[in-house]
Amino acid sequence: MPEPSEGGRARRSVDRAPRTLHERLVDVLCDVRYPAERWEIIAGAAARGADRVTAYRLARLPYRTYPDLDAVLAGVFAAQPATPAVPTVSTMPRPGRAGS
């Protein structure tokens, strides 16, 4: 039972580091039997409670049969979205200076 000073909420562990995508993938794909089709991988991850980011990354996998977990991981990280280009001050248009 939480202490009254905690406002009725259980305390969260502060020393726990955020899990990497690799760790989350290994966790949610541990029950998938290989070789597996893309849909089996996605369904297995959903059954194990994959978070939204992990599910999104698995949904980007190409349609094919994956022989093992390593092939899935390689596919996920190969389909990693590119970092968008951030406009710099020198490339941004300036108001009132078009074509001068």
Disulfide bonds with the S-S distance in Angstrom:
none
